[in-house]
Amino acid sequence: MPGETKSHSAFVPHDIPVPMAGAARGPLAGLTAAIKDMYDIAGARTGGGSPEWLQAHVPATMTAGAVQKLLDAGATVIGKTICDEFFYSVTGANAHYGTPINPRAPERFPGGSSSGSAVATAAGACDFALGSDTGGSVRIPASFCGLYGIRPTHGRVDASGAMAMAPTFDVPGWFAQGPGLFHRLGAVLLQGSGVHQPVDNLIVLDDAFEQADPAIAELIEPTLATLRNRFPKLVHATIGHGQFDTWREAFRVVQAHETWQTYGNFIDAHKPRLGPGIKERMDFAASVVKHDADIARKEQEAARAHIRTIATPGTLLLLPTAPCIAPLKRSTASDLELFRARVMRLTCIAGISGLPQITIPVGTIAGVPAGMSFIGWAGSDEVLLELAVSLGWLAGSNHRPDAQ
């Protein structure tokens, strides 16, 4: 049965002892799911990537809302997956539990913070997995592991029973290997009716492509040629107007301030052993005062309004999911900080606007996966999932033998 073999170090050592069987009937009956270790499962402790947090908390008495929906729809939950500590990274590394092995590129990072969920899905240990996305934590590992992934419209998926990070940006999200199941999960997890509108316009974000390595842009170019036949109104335009670093910094400051509001008291009281990178980011989070956060929030709100004037109903935005393929595990700390900054220039677009974004596998560079993304209008999640199905034949169709 799928999911019986847990591979590639994707699962936490404090995993649930036996799978949780879902309802006998339902749209997900017979399918298996892995769950990021930030969602409560009744009778189990939730760790959030931190051994100290795990030890300081008792087992949950209720199962998180999104997980319960999966169970009610028939899915069997096979286990809880490793994530970056307190979700504060996009590499997928965890100093305490280890880095899940990217099955598509074992010498490279899997992407985070939902690294274990992405790896479990890509390795075939489960049919799909639940993650979360604050600053790219579903989109980046999906791109690096060759998966479909979604960051839904903010507020459209039940986040009850999930550990928070920065609530202004936090959303549950999911991974799947194929577009059909990727789409089917939307009917189970999305709340509300959405905003359905035919797609009339597709805008290729040239300034987003400028943030990416040339090999990424060249990989996606053949797909753009194909999309022109489907979307006659495909146009090239910019969205950031030179403001990507301003947006990224606003996101970084608001995220840090909210993260410290969420975990500061615990960190002050318990003095947990934070891993490399996480410690430095938490130190920064502790230093952000309300005045600075308020200024950054005004920048974020202005950016949100601007982006939403472009991503109106009927219009989709196209961009690379990540600026590069997954970095090598031997990368230096300074290399990874530069990588994080580059990633956030792209992922902050949907993050600060609260808009939905899907990533689909578009091909490989030297055998390493890369993803292409579509950002929609608020409530266009179902439209994006339907688009993923209709473009399923494109997934992984492009390959470049040369490395970056």
Phi, psi and omega in degrees: 000139179303140177095349181293326179261116178264117190234171171063027174055036184275340190253148183288152178293337178264038184296161175297141188290328180221154177300150175262112182286138177272187179300151183295331180230153179152170184294343180247013181301134180087356181258153182246147183228144170251148189235127176303138184284053171230351180260131178293139169234124185308128179091353181241154175271149181253128189256332181058027179081003185238117177300324180292321177297317179303312183292333185275355185236146181276164177302146179293146177265343179226155177270139181306147185304314182293322179294319180297324177297321178295317178296316180296333179274000174108353182289148173257123179275119185265342180172174181252138190253153178295145175220164174299146184301121183054020172068019191261048177196164175238012179272326184098004181277148173222118185293341185262321186251352182094167180263120176305142185276121177293111185292342179270343181203077189302334181275000183241161179294151177275348187089150182214182010272354181273046188295313182298322179294319179293316182295317179300320179291312182295329181277353180081015177286342178211167179279327179202171182213152177259131176230201173212161183220117173250303179240020180129014192286350166256316187298317184289310177296329175297315179297315185287336182254005176073040184241166165276137179212154181223137162255106183289169170307135182304124178095356184272351177238136182300119180255010180294140180078013177248141175297136178273166169228285177231093191304334178299333185242343186296134171214141168291152177208177184215163180237148170207156178279332183236157184289332182296308178293322176308314179291317184298325180296332179299321180293336180273319191261332184285136178260150179080177187268349182074179179239099184270130181204135175300144179278113179261329187231139173234120182252119174277119184277095184299323181288336173289319177296329178293339178281346186264158173301147179306325181296327178293312180298319180292328178294322184278338186306316178299327178291324177299320179298321178291320182294334179299330178288329181275326183240087182303335181267021176299128181225160174256137180202175175246159179235329186272335181049045178078011186256008184303317180290327175295315178296316181299318181293320177299315177300313183301317183288314179296316178301314182298315181298315181290324178297320178291325174298327182283316190240356184302314181299319179296316182294319178297321185281322189256346180047057182294152177280095182279140181287168178303139182086311178294315180302313182296321179289323176292323175299318176296316180303320180294336184272348184280116180270162185301322181301313180294321179295322180294320177296315180296324181293326176295319175298317180297317181292324177293318178296319179302313181297318180297312182297322182288341174285342179264315180273069180268163180309128182099354183240131175245150177250136182244135182201163172293144178291315179231157182281353185200173170283172183302133178290154178292148180295336180276006179301146179284165179300320179292323176298320182288327176293321175295318176302315181299316180297318180295317179300314186292337175298328180270315185288338182291343182300308178285326182298310184285339181266346182071019184267157180281149178216132172249151171237137177237146179290123187253349180153195181225156172236116185054037178082000182258130185294156172217154183240157176239140187240152170234129172255133180248184176281167179301126180086008182269016185307313181296323178297318179295320179294322176294323178297319178301320178294315183292336179258013183304326181292344179277338190303125177069018186281342183252140181216135176239126184285343185272148177275163177284000000 
